[in-house]
Amino acid sequence: MSGKQIESQYDAVIVGAGAAGLSAALAYLAGWQGTRRPKLLVFSKLEALRSHTGSAEGGIAASLGNEEKDDWHWHYFDTVKGGDWLVDQDAAKILAQEATGTVVALEHAGVAFSRSQDGHIAQRRFGGHTSQFGKQPVKRAAYAADRIGHQILTSLWQQCVRAGVDFAEEWYVCDLALDPTGHSVEGLVALDTHEGHIHAIQASQVIICSGGAGRLFHTTSNSWDLTGDGMSLALRAGLQLEDMEFIQFHPTGLAHTGILLSEASRAEGGVLRNAQGEAFMGRYAPEQADLAARDVVSRAILEEVRQGRGVADPREPDGPKDCVWLDLRAISPEDLEAKLPQVAETIRFYAGLDPSRDLVPVKPTAHYMMGGIPISTQGQVYRWKDGCRQPIAGLYAAGECSCVGVHGANRLGGNSLLDACLFGHRSGLAAANQSQERDQRAGDNSRLERLAQERSQQLKELFAQAQAQQTITTKAADQAGRQGQERQEQQANAYQLIDRIGALLDRCLAVSCDADSIQSALEQIEGELLPAANKLSLSDPSKQFNQELTAILEAGNLALLAQCVLRASLNRQESRGSLFRRDYPQRNDQDFLKHSLLDMAGQRDWQDVHILDFPPGSRGY
């Protein structure tokens, strides 16, 4: 941890070291008004520079107008329309208005954007981004070749190091503690994976920026660490999650790997083709074609496959024809290497194909969660009760783990990095502005201490069981050959459980679903997988860097979130944005122009969408 010993009390603790967490840390320091330096700590279960932000490829959206005339009003409209009118328009307006300032601030922080001939930040087209309120595509995504996430992550991290931010890397946050009333934060319970010890961390302000939960699905573009930890913290603390039924599938995952091939590949001239070689997107989205919103393109690919026009992965010629072709051959080899180096390298390395000459098999891959912890436009977490928002004092969130309502039912490309940086900054400022008031409040921290004791006892029992099982297994192996090994293999395994959850949701929920498929998955989660997650045991008694222990905690979080996602999907009896219900194929504004909210007990509620300037209208694709 940056050469310092972790303490038991901080002014603010941030969970997550991606774009949202780092933006929040810098903003917190900038907004601090105290006479002393604030005590700020950033937790990350990985090294900070391995955070998933680094994998973002295509761009960050902002109406800079550097390449073509643009206007923030158009960005605002596109965000609302792209989210299928489930977008809170006050949040979308902030996103669009402050986007330019956010990108300029990133440039000043050191992000090396690609440049146009005249030296301005270069921009490219991205799906769903238009000029003149939907009339034609516009170049709005500021980019750095196809490595914008890496540029943002490293630049923000360097600024944090420069500012003296303390990091607790490879620490796993297990619990969020609220006071006995449930209206104020006490702190966090965290596992130091270096030593295998539990720590109670008291904090006046907690900002959760822990990322999404793509590993709910087996086929995902997300890294293995995105297991919904922050969302689960909120659920276990008695809070709600919002709009969890909306999970975006990116249309161009490299076949049977889930690895993302950026939307930038289509922005630069790539075309989707079916088995007959037809550029089919013109049938589904005449105006936007291959740059239509991601939900439209994903469903179009599945329809082509259902109509028998799918193709097999060339590496598995006898396998299922569940892909389509991504044709990049119209892009010159020079432009491929200059503008899409990561896409080209991924295709060559993982598919063994040359994108300048070969067609590339792609299929939709789980990519982004629009739902999460409910927050205000200042980043403050709230509980929806009796028709109003009840803020949780000292608790904030930002990034993919949160839901400010800006993405609605379907996020536009380029808006995720913008959301993380912009609302991460706003949450950090808001937390800093409230710090002095919170510092003066005295609390007994009773729940924090109890949660820490419970976690310590759980770990003690897990390590003791693993040690005992190891002794038994060793003796049994000596006495009966392979019998001991067979007994060990029969034990519940966290990695296998995570795989089973992913395969189940791939089969029953991905891209399209109906009541039967949702109910079937929910019965398996509640009747089998969730109980199994709560009974997982260790096979390795080592306390230091025990990855199996982390996997057990992650499996529990994924099982809990899977239950929440399935319940939310069952409750919304319509199709909207990324959620396509085969049994309810139409959008229903009369009954479901509302945000869904669910707690761990399954108690549901609904909150009206904030509509300011754009009433619901036709999709227009």
N, C-alpha and C positions, 0 to 999 in steps of 0.2 A: 504493500500500500504506500507507494511513493515515499518510502523511508520513514514513515511515521507509524506509531502505534495507534490502533483504533481506540476511540474513547467511547464512553457510555452515554454521552449527551452532546447534541448538536443543535445549532440554530435551524439548520435545514438539511434534509437528507433527500437525495435524488436517486431513484431506482431506475437504472438504465443509462448507458453511455453512448447511445446513438445520437442522431441529429437532434431529436427532441430534448433528450437529457442534457446534452452539451450546450444547446441553446439556452435551456432553462438555467444552467449553472452560470453561464456568462451574464445573463440578464439579472440573475439574483445578485451577483456581485456588483453589477452596475447600478442596481436600484437600492442597494443597502444604504440606509441613512444613519446608522449607528456611529458612535464615536470610536468603537473598536472594530477590528476586522471580524467579519462573521465566521462562525465555525460551520463549514459546509463540507459535506461528504457525498461523493457519487459512488453508488454501488453498481457493480457489473458482474454478472456471473461468468463472463468471458474477459479476456483482455479487451480494453476499450476499443482498440483498433480492429477487433474482429466483429464489432457490432454489425447488425444486418444492414444498416444504412449503406455500408460500403459496397453492397451488391447492386444498388440502384444504378441503372444504365442510361436511360433515355434522356431525361431532362427535368428541369424544374420550371413550372409554368409561371409566366408573368407577362403582362401586356406592355413590354418595353417598347415595341414598335421599331426595333432596330432593323428588321429586314422587310417588313410590310406594315402598313398602317394598322394600328390596333388600338383598343380602348378597353379600360377596365370594366366598363358596363357590359361589353360583349363577353368577357371572361366570366363575369358574374352570372349572366344569363346561361352560358354554356354549362357552368357548374350546376345550376338549378335544374336545367333540362336533362343533363347527363345523369343526375341523381334521381331522375324520374319523379321530380317534384316532391320528394320526401326530404328535401334539403331545407334546413333552417336558414332563411334568407338573410337574417341579420348576420349570421356567421359567414355565409358565402360572400356577402358584401365586404366584410372585413378582409376576407381572404383575397378577393380581387383587388381591393383598394390598396392594401399594404404589400401586395406581391412585389411590386417594383422596388420598394424600399428594402424588402427582405433580400432580394437578389443582389442589389447594390451593396448591402451590408456584408453579404457573403463574399463578394468580390473584394471588399476592403479587408476581410478576414484572411484572404489569401487564396480563395478558390480560383484556380486557373481555368477559366472558361475558354472554350474555343472562340475564335475571333472571325469576324467578317473582314472583307478586304479593306474596309476603312477603319478597322481597329475596334469596332464595337463588339459587345458580347453577341456571339452568333446564336441564331434561333432556328428551330426546325418545326415542322408540322407534327401534331400529335392528335390521336383519335378524339373526336368530339369537340375540338377547339376550332372556333369559327370566327369570322368577321360578320358584321352587319346582322347580328342576332340570328345566326344559323344559315346564312346565305352561301358562304363558301369557306373552305379551310383557310387557316391562317397560321403563319409561323410564330408560335408563342412559347415554345419550350426552349429555354436557355440550356446549353449543353456543354459538356467537356468530352469530346469524342463520344464514346459510350461508357464513360466511367465517372459520371457526375457524382454518384453517391460516394465513391472513394475520395474524390476531391473535397466534397463537403465534410465528410467524416474526419479526414486527416487535418483539414484546415481548422475546424472547430476544436479538435483535440489539442492542436498546437497552441491555440489561443488559451485554452483552459490551463495547459501546462505553464504557459507564460504568466497567467494570472495566479498561479499557485494553488489551483484546485486540487484537493486530495481525492484520490481514487482508492476504493476498496475493490480490487479486481479479483475475480474468481471467488466471490462471495455470493451465496444464494439466499435471497430474501424469502423467508418461509411464511411470515404472518404480518398482517397489518393490525395494529391495536388502536381501537377507538376507546374513548372514555365510557364509563358505565351507562351514560345517557345515549351513546351512539352519535353524538352531535359534534365531537371534537376529537382530533387525532392525538394519540399519546406517543406513538413511535412504531418501531419495527422490530421483528425478531429475525435474525439472520444467521446463516450457517457459514462459518469460515471453513471452506473446503481444504485449506492448507493444513489445518489441524483437526478438523472434524468436531469443532466446538460450536455451541450455540451462544449467541450474544443478544442481549436486550439493548436496543439503541433508542434512547429517548430523543425526540425531536419536536421542536415547536412547529416546524413546517415539513411536510412530506410531499414530494412531487413524484408521481409514478409515470415513468416513460419507458416501459419495459417491452414495447413492441407487440406484435400480433401473435396468432396461434395457428400458423399455417400447417403445423404438424398434426392438426386434427385430420388431415387428409394424407394418404400415402403418396399421391401424386401432387407435389407442391414445389413451387419455386423458392420457398423459404428455406433458410438454413435450419439445421437440426435444433438450434437453441430456441426457436420461436414456439414455445409451448404454453403461451397464454398465462404466464406466471402472475403478471400484474392484475389481469382480469380476475383470476382466481383469488388473489389477495382481497379484492373488493367483495367478491361473493362470500367468502368465508368470514369477512368482517361484518356481514349483515347488510351490505349495500346491494344495489341493483346493477344490472347491465342493460344497455340500450341497443335495440336494433341488431341483435345477434344473429338474426336469420339472414342477414345480407353479407355474403362472402363472395368476393370477386374472383372469377377464374380468368387468368390471362390467356388469350387465345393461342399464343405461340410458345408453348413449352416444347422443348426438344423431345421428340417422341420417346416415350417410355423411360425418360429420365426425370421429367419435370423441370429441368434446367431452363431458365428463362432466356428466350431470344427477344431482345428488346423491341418494343413498338417502334423504336427508331429505325429498325430495319425496313419497316413498311413506309415510314415517313421519308426515307431516302430512296424509295422506288421499288421495294419488295412487293410481291403480289402473291396472294393465296390462290392456289389452283387445286381443282379436284382431279380424280383419276383420269378424266377425259382431257385434262389440260386446260379446262375452262376457268377463267378468272371469275369465280362465282359470286363474289361479294356485291357486284352490281345488281343482282336480283334481290338481295336482302336490304341493301342500303344504297339506293341509286345515287344519292347526292354525295355521301361520304365514302362509299365503297370500302376499301380496305382500312380506312381510317375512321370507321364508325366506332361508337363506344364499345368497350370491351365485352359487355354482356351481349350485345347484338352479334358481334363477330364470333364469340364462343358458341352461341346457340346456332348460328349459321353453319359452323363447322360440324356440329353434331347432327344437324339436319342433312348435310351432304353425306355424312357417314350412314345415317339411317336410310337414305335413299339409294344406297349401294354405290355411291361415288367416292368412297373413302379409299385410302391406299395403305399398304403395309409398310412397316419399317424395313428398309432395304437390308438391315442386318438380320431381320427375322422374316424372310420372304414367305414363309408358311404361317406366319402369325396373323393376328386379327387385322382387318383393314379398317382401323379406327383412327386414322390420321388423314391429313391433307398435306399438300405440298406448299412450302414457302419457297417462292422463286426469287432469288436475288441476282439472277444472271444479268439483268439489265443494268446493274450497278457496276461501274468499272472496277477492276481490281485495285486501282489506285485509291478510289473513293472508299472501297471496302476497308482498306487498311488505315486510311486517314480518319474516317468517320465512324466506322463500325469494327474497330480492331478486336474488341472483346467478343462480339458476336461471331466474327470469322474464326477466331481462335477456339471458341467453344465448339463450333460445328466441326472444325478439323479434329480437335482432340477427342470429343465425346462421340461423334458420329462417324468419323473417318471419311468425311466428305469435303469436297472443295466447293465452297458456296459460289465461287465465280463460274463454276461449270456444272455443278450438280444441284438437283432439286433436293430440298431438305424436308423430312417428315416432321410435322408438328401436330400437337393436340392441346386442348385447354389444360391448364395446371392451376391449382389453388394458389392464389397470389396475395390477396389483401382482405382484411376484415373492416367493413365500414362501421360496424358496431363496436361497443366497448363501454368503458366507465363513463357515465354521464357527467359532462362538465359544462360550465358556462363559457361565454366567450372570453372570460378572464382566466379560464383554466381551472376554476374551483369546482371540486366534486360536490355533487348534491344528491339528495334522496328525494324522489318524487313521491309525495304523500298528500292526500286530501286535495288534489288538484293544484298543488303549488310546489315549487322547488325549495327544499330545506338544505341550505349549504352546510357542509361539514367543515368546521373551523380548522384551518391549518392543513387541509388536504387538497392537493391539486393533481392534475394529470395532463398529459399531452402526448401527441403522436398516435400510433396505430392502436395502442391499448385503450385509448379514450374515444369518446364520441361527443363531439361538439355539434354534430348535425350538419357538418359542412359537405359531406359526401353523399348523404341521403342513401339511396338504394344502390348506387353504383358510382364509384370514384372515377373521375377523368384522369388519364395519364398525366404525370407531371404535377398533380395536385397533392400527392402524398408527401414528397420532400418539402413542398411549400407549407403544407399543414404542420409538419413536424417542426420546421424551423420557426415559422411564424407564431404558432400557438405555444410552442415550447418557450419562446421568448416572452410571450404575454404571461404565461403561467409563472415564469421566474420573476418577472417584475411584480406581479400581483402578490406572490409569496413574500417578496422582500418588503413590499409596502405594508404588509400586515405583521411583519416579524416583531417589531417593537411592542405592539399591542399584545401579541401572543407571549412574548418573553415575560410579561408581568403576571401572567396567569399561573396559579399554582395548581398542580394536580397530584393525585395520589398514585397515578400510573399502575393501578391495581391490575388492570387487564393485561397490560404489557408484561408485568412480572409473571402473571399466571400463564400466559401463552408461552413465555420463555421456559418456564418450568415444565410445561406439558411437552414442548418440543425436545427439551433435554432428556426427559424420561423416555420419549419415543425413540430417540437415537440410542440411548443406553440399552434399551430392550433389543433394538435391531442389531447392535454390535454384539450383545451377549448371545443372542440366538445364532448369529453367524458363526461366532467362535465355537459354540456348542455343536452346531451342525458340521462345522469343519472337522472337529474332533471325531464325531460319530462317523462321518463319511470316510475319514482316513482309516479308522479301525475297521469299518465294514469293507472297505476296499482291500485291506490286507487279508481279511478273512474270506471274502467271497468274490474275489476277482473284480468283475465289472459291476456287481450289484450296487455298490456304493455310488459309482458314477451314474448309474441309471436312476437311483433315487434322487440324486442331485439334479439331474436333468428334468425330473418330474415336478420340481418345485416351480411355483409361479415365478415368472421372469418379466421384469419391467419392460425390457426392450421388445419382447414378443407381444406384450399387452399393448404397447404403443402402436406396433404394427397392426394389430387386430382392430384397434380403434380407427386407424387410418384407412384400412381396407373396407371397413364397414361403412364409413361415411363416403368414401369414393363410390361405393356401390349404391347407396341409398339416398344420397343428398346432392352429390356433385352436379352442378349446372342445371339439372332439372330433377323434380321429385314429385311425389303425390302423398296423400294421407297414408296409404298402405306402406310405402317405402319408409316414410318417416316413422310411423308407428312401429314397424318391424325393428328399425334401428334403435328406437327409444327403449323398446322392451329388452333388447340385448344389452344396452348400456346399463339400464337400471337393474335388470335381473341378474346380470352376469359380470359385466366388465367393471362397473363402478364398485361392487362389492369386492371383486378380485383386486382392484387397485388399493383398496383399504387394507388388504391382507398381505400385500407384498412383503417379502423378506429378503434380507441380504445373504449372498453366498460368500462374500468377501468381508472379513472382519476388520480390514485396514481402515484406520480413521483418516489418514492423510490422502487427499485427492482421490476419494472413493467415488468414481464416476457412477457406479451402480446406485449409490445412495441418492445422487442427484437425479438419476433416471427414475427412481421410485417416487420422488417428490414431483417430478414432471408428469409421470403417468397419472398420478392422482389429480393433478391440475387439468390434464387433457380429458380425463373421464368426466370430471365435473363440468367442464366447458362443453363437451359433446352433449351432455344432457341438456344444458341451457340452450345451445344452438338448435337442437331438435325440438325442444318445447316451443321455442320462439317460432320456428318454421311451421310447426303444426298450428299454432295460434293464428298466423297470418293467412287467411283464406283468400288469397289473390295472387297474381303475378305482378311483380314490380322490380325493375332494375335487375339485379343479379339473381333474385329469387324467381324461379319459374316453376309454378305449381301446375302440373299436367292436368290436375282435376279442377283447377281454378285458373284458366289460362288468361283471363282478362284482368286489367288493373281496376280496382274498385275504390275510387276516391270517396264515395259516400260513406263507406264503413271503415276504410283503412288508410286514410290520409293522416296517419298518426304514427308516432314513434312507439315501439313496444318497449316495455320494461319488465324485467324478470329478476327475482331474487333466488337464492339457493333453494328455498322451500318450494319454488314453482309458483309463487304468488305473482300474478301478472297485473299490469296496469298499462294505460295508454296515455300519451301526451300529445297534444295537438302540434302540428308543424307550424313554425313561424313563417307566415307568408306576408311579404311586404310589397313586392313590385310585380311578381310574375305568378298569376294564378295558374293552376294546373291546365295544361293544354295538350295537344297531340304531340307525340314523340317526334314527328317530322322526319324520321329516317326513311 
